[in-house]
Amino acid sequence: MKILILANNDVGLYKFRRELLEELIKENEVYICLPNGEFVKEMTNMGTKFIPCELLDRHGTNPVKELKLISFYKRILKEYTPDIVFTYTIKPNVYGGIACNKYKVPYVVNITGLGTAVENAGIMQKITLILYKKGLKSAQKVFFQNIENQNFMLEHKVVNGKYDLLPGSGVNLNQYAVMEYPTGD
């Protein structure tokens, strides 16, 4: 099976999803599409194939650049023809979902957090929720990392299909030692 993973940065994908990647590459061709970063080499050494996505600006709101990102995702879907797409973080979730919907590619969304565009009331929240509804419209499944995000999205009728709670996103405690919470400033 050909799997495409859309994410907004390499650090989160590698540190929080490495074990998932290790499992997926055992029997699948796995492509990762995200901006280049220090952990991309680690993931390609594992066996993933890297598709650079320098158009993704995590905090950008320029409509022209955002439309270019959607077009980029559409090109990637046409070129690589994945069997399924997994998305993480807001822009891959929304814009990747819009692109997958256009080409009828199955996709699974993971909402790792809402971000300030959704959390802070105002015009940006309204626009973002409209985009989220469009992006999640045909998702095979939407996973939420916490109940508060799930409840918020359900209350705002963003999710209308299958969803589930996948509590928390964490690191492998065999590789990262538990430490005392820092005190002071």
Phi, psi and chi 1 to 4 in degrees:
 res  aa     phi    psi   chi1   chi2   chi3   chi4
   1 MET       -  142.9  179.5 -179.7  -79.2      -
   2 LYS  -100.2  119.3 -163.5 -176.2  -66.1 -174.2
   3 ILE  -116.1  133.1  -61.2  170.2      -      -
   4 LEU  -114.2  131.2  172.6   62.1      -      -
   5 ILE  -115.6  123.4  -61.7  173.6      -      -
   6 LEU  -106.0  126.8  -55.8  175.9      -      -
   7 ALA  -145.1  166.5      -      -      -      -
   8 ASN   -97.6  -10.2   73.6   -1.4      -      -
   9 ASN  -160.6  156.8   72.7   66.6      -      -
  10 ASP   -76.7  -33.1   61.3  -46.6      -      -
  11 VAL   -61.4  -51.8  176.2      -      -      -
  12 GLY   -63.1  -41.9      -      -      -      -
  13 LEU   -64.2  -44.0 -171.3   59.1      -      -
  14 TYR   -72.7  -47.9 -178.1   73.5      -      -
  15 LYS   -75.3  -31.8  -69.8 -166.8  174.3 -173.7
  16 PHE  -102.7  -14.8  -61.2  135.2      -      -
  17 ARG  -128.3   11.9  -49.7  -82.1 -177.3  -91.0
  18 ARG   -57.5  -45.1 -175.4  176.1   66.1 -120.4
  19 GLU   -63.9  -36.0  -71.7   81.8    4.4      -
  20 LEU   -62.6  -46.7  174.6   63.3      -      -
  21 LEU   -58.5  -44.3  -67.1  173.4      -      -
  22 GLU   -59.0  -40.4  -71.8  169.7  -14.9      -
  23 GLU   -69.8  -43.6  -75.3  -58.6  -48.8      -
  24 LEU   -64.1  -39.1  -69.7  175.3      -      -
  25 ILE   -73.2  -12.4   61.7  174.3      -      -
  26 LYS   -61.0  -38.0  -73.1 -179.9 -178.7  176.6
  27 GLU  -132.0   11.2  -63.7 -176.7   16.3      -
  28 ASN  -137.7  160.2  -56.8  -75.3      -      -
  29 GLU   -92.5  116.1 -168.2  174.0   -3.8      -
  30 VAL  -114.9  123.7  178.2      -      -      -
  31 TYR  -109.3  137.8  -67.2   84.4      -      -
  32 ILE  -115.7  131.5   56.4  171.7      -      -
  33 CYS  -123.0  111.4  179.5      -      -      -
  34 LEU  -166.8  168.1   55.9  141.5      -      -
  35 PRO   -63.7  147.9  -23.1   33.5      -      -
  36 ASN   -64.8  146.6 -159.2   -2.1      -      -
  37 GLY  -163.0  179.9      -      -      -      -
  38 GLU   -65.8  -21.4   66.0  178.9  -61.2      -
  39 PHE   -99.2   -0.5  -69.5   99.3      -      -
  40 VAL   -61.0  -42.9  167.6      -      -      -
  41 LYS   -60.2  -39.9 -173.0  165.8  178.8   57.3
  42 GLU   -59.8  -42.3  -60.1  -73.7  -21.9      -
  43 MET   -72.9  -35.3  -69.3 -177.2  -79.0      -
  44 THR   -72.2  -32.7   56.3      -      -      -
  45 ASN   -63.4  -29.7  -73.0  -17.5      -      -
  46 MET   -69.7  -27.7  -69.0  168.9   49.3      -
  47 GLY   128.1    1.3      -      -      -      -
  48 THR   -78.7  160.5   65.9      -      -      -
  49 LYS  -109.4  132.5  -65.4  171.8  174.8   71.4
  50 PHE   -98.5  129.9  174.8   57.2      -      -
  51 ILE  -116.2  108.0  -56.8  167.7      -      -
  52 PRO   -67.1  139.2   16.0  -19.6      -      -
  53 CYS  -131.7   79.0 -179.7      -      -      -
  54 GLU   -79.3   -7.6  -59.3  -49.4  -37.0      -
  55 LEU   -73.8  -19.8  -73.0  169.4      -      -
  56 LEU   -77.9  112.7 -160.9  153.8      -      -
  57 ASP  -109.6  108.6  177.0   -1.1      -      -
  58 ARG   -54.6  -33.1  -68.9  171.9   53.1 -169.6
  59 HIS  -113.2    3.4  -56.5  -69.0      -      -
  60 GLY   -73.7  150.2      -      -      -      -
  61 THR  -132.0   14.7   57.0      -      -      -
  62 ASN   -70.5  115.5  179.5  -42.6      -      -
  63 PRO   -57.7  -35.4  -17.1   25.0      -      -
  64 VAL   -65.2  -45.5  173.3      -      -      -
  65 LYS   -65.2  -36.9  -72.1 -177.6  179.1 -179.8
  66 GLU   -66.4  -41.0  -57.2  -55.7  -72.3      -
  67 LEU   -65.4  -35.6  -71.2  170.5      -      -
  68 LYS   -64.1  -36.2  -74.9 -179.1 -179.2  178.7
  69 LEU   -66.1  -42.3 -179.2   57.0      -      -
  70 ILE   -60.8  -45.0  -65.4  170.1      -      -
  71 SER   -61.6  -39.6  -66.8      -      -      -
  72 PHE   -60.7  -47.1  174.9   76.6      -      -
  73 TYR   -60.5  -39.4  -77.2  154.3      -      -
  74 LYS   -61.9  -43.7  -71.7  177.1 -179.2  176.4
  75 ARG   -61.4  -41.7  -81.5 -163.6  -42.1  -87.2
  76 ILE   -62.0  -42.9  -66.1  -57.9      -      -
  77 LEU   -63.0  -41.7  -68.6  175.3      -      -
  78 LYS   -67.7  -41.2  -76.4  175.0   70.6  173.1
  79 GLU   -73.3  -43.0 -177.9  177.5  -19.3      -
  80 TYR   -97.7  -14.0  -68.0   90.3      -      -
  81 THR    39.7   63.4   61.7      -      -      -
  82 PRO   -69.4  153.8   26.8  -33.6      -      -
  83 ASP   -79.9  -29.4  -63.5  -60.1      -      -
  84 ILE  -154.9  152.3 -168.7  162.8      -      -
  85 VAL  -124.5  135.2  175.5      -      -      -
  86 PHE  -111.3  132.7  -67.5   98.3      -      -
  87 THR  -121.5  146.0   66.2      -      -      -
  88 TYR  -133.5  138.0  -65.4   95.1      -      -
  89 THR    76.4  161.9   64.0      -      -      -
  90 ILE   -58.3  -53.1 -171.4  167.4      -      -
  91 LYS   -67.0  -45.9  -71.4 -174.4 -178.6 -173.6
  92 PRO   -61.0  -38.0  -28.9   38.0      -      -
  93 ASN   -61.4  -48.9  -72.4  -15.4      -      -
  94 VAL   -75.7  -58.7  171.4      -      -      -
  95 TYR   -72.9  -36.0  -58.3  149.8      -      -
  96 GLY   -64.8  -39.5      -      -      -      -
  97 GLY   -63.6  -41.2      -      -      -      -
  98 ILE   -61.9  -44.5  -70.3  168.7      -      -
  99 ALA   -65.7  -44.5      -      -      -      -
 100 CYS   -62.1  -41.6  -73.3      -      -      -
 101 ASN   -60.0  -41.9 -168.8   34.7      -      -
 102 LYS   -59.3  -42.0  163.5   98.9  171.8  139.9
 103 TYR  -102.4   10.0  -66.8  112.4      -      -
 104 LYS    57.0   39.7  -50.1 -103.4 -174.9  -77.8
 105 VAL   -94.3  127.5  176.3      -      -      -
 106 PRO   -61.6  140.8  -14.6   23.8      -      -
 107 TYR  -146.6  151.1   63.8  105.0      -      -
 108 VAL  -123.4  130.0  175.0      -      -      -
 109 VAL  -105.4  138.0  173.6      -      -      -
 110 ASN  -121.2  112.7 -168.1  -41.6      -      -
 111 ILE   -93.0  103.3  -63.3  179.2      -      -
 112 THR   -86.1  -12.0   57.0      -      -      -
 113 GLY   173.2  164.8      -      -      -      -
 114 LEU   -89.7  -33.2  -62.9 -179.6      -      -
 115 GLY    80.8  163.0      -      -      -      -
 116 THR   -66.6  -28.8   55.5      -      -      -
 117 ALA   -62.3  -29.2      -      -      -      -
 118 VAL   -97.4  -38.2  175.6      -      -      -
 119 GLU   -69.4  -34.2  -69.7  172.5  -13.9      -
 120 ASN   -92.6  119.2  -62.0  -29.1      -      -
 121 ALA   -60.8  148.6      -      -      -      -
 122 GLY   143.8 -170.4      -      -      -      -
 123 ILE   -64.4  -37.8 -172.0   69.8      -      -
 124 MET   -63.6  -39.0 -163.3   61.4  175.3      -
 125 GLN   -62.8  -44.3 -179.5 -171.0   64.7      -
 126 LYS   -60.9  -45.5  -71.7 -179.9  172.6  128.8
 127 ILE   -63.4  -45.4  -68.0  168.2      -      -
 128 THR   -63.1  -41.2  -55.3      -      -      -
 129 LEU   -66.2  -37.0  -69.8  175.5      -      -
 130 ILE   -62.9  -45.3  -71.0  167.4      -      -
 131 LEU   -63.5  -42.1  -71.3  169.8      -      -
 132 TYR   -59.8  -43.7 -117.4  130.1      -      -
 133 LYS   -58.0  -43.0  -75.2  178.5 -171.3  177.6
 134 LYS   -66.5  -43.3 -171.8  170.2  176.8   69.5
 135 GLY   -69.9  -32.1      -      -      -      -
 136 LEU   -95.0   -2.2  -86.4   53.1      -      -
 137 LYS   -50.8  -43.0 -177.8  169.8   78.1  172.1
 138 SER  -114.5   17.5  -60.8      -      -      -
 139 ALA   -61.4  140.0      -      -      -      -
 140 GLN   -64.3  -35.6  -55.9  -62.6  -60.0      -
 141 LYS  -162.0  144.8 -177.6   86.6  148.8 -161.5
 142 VAL  -118.9  120.9  176.7      -      -      -
 143 PHE   -99.9  135.4  -73.6  109.4      -      -
 144 PHE  -109.8  143.9  -68.7   95.1      -      -
 145 GLN   -86.8  -20.0  -60.1  -83.3  -59.7      -
 146 ASN  -149.5  156.1   63.4   64.4      -      -
 147 ILE   -66.3  -32.6 -165.6   71.8      -      -
 148 GLU   -64.1  -44.1  -67.5   82.0   12.9      -
 149 ASN   -64.7  -41.8  -69.7  171.8      -      -
 150 GLN   -60.7  -49.2  178.5  179.3  -58.1      -
 151 ASN   -61.3  -42.0  -70.1  -17.3      -      -
 152 PHE   -60.5  -48.0 -179.4   90.0      -      -
 153 MET   -68.0  -34.3  -64.9  -60.0 -117.4      -
 154 LEU   -70.6  -42.1  -67.7  174.3      -      -
 155 GLU   -60.5  -34.1  -73.3  168.5   18.1      -
 156 HIS   -92.5    9.4  -72.6   83.7      -      -
 157 LYS    54.0   39.1  -61.6  178.7  178.5   19.6
 158 VAL   -80.8  -37.1  173.1      -      -      -
 159 VAL  -103.7  126.0  178.4      -      -      -
 160 ASN  -123.3    4.8   60.4    5.8      -      -
 161 GLY  -117.5 -148.3      -      -      -      -
 162 LYS   -75.5  135.5  -64.6  178.9 -176.4  175.7
 163 TYR  -145.8  162.0   64.6   89.8      -      -
 164 ASP  -157.2  160.0 -146.9  -23.1      -      -
 165 LEU   -96.2  124.4 -176.3   64.6      -      -
 166 LEU  -117.7   83.8 -172.6   62.9      -      -
 167 PRO   -62.2  120.5   17.0  -20.7      -      -
 168 GLY    80.2  156.0      -      -      -      -
 169 SER  -131.8  126.9 -179.4      -      -      -
 170 GLY  -143.6 -173.0      -      -      -      -
 171 VAL  -112.2  160.5  -64.6      -      -      -
 172 ASN   -74.1  113.6 -176.6  -30.5      -      -
 173 LEU   -70.7  -10.6  -67.4  178.3      -      -
 174 ASN   -76.6  -18.5  -67.3  -37.0      -      -
 175 GLN  -110.6  -20.3  -63.9 -174.9   -1.7      -
 176 TYR  -126.2  118.9  -63.0   95.8      -      -
 177 ALA   -73.8  143.0      -      -      -      -
 178 VAL   -72.4  134.4  175.1      -      -      -
 179 MET  -127.4  157.9  -60.9  172.3   66.0      -
 180 GLU   -66.5  145.0  -70.2  -64.4  -41.2      -
 181 TYR   -65.6  133.4 -164.4   81.2      -      -
 182 PRO   -65.8  147.7   14.3  -19.4      -      -
 183 THR  -106.6  165.4   58.9      -      -      -
 184 GLY    83.4 -157.7      -      -      -      -
 185 ASP   -76.4      -  -65.5  -23.2      -      -
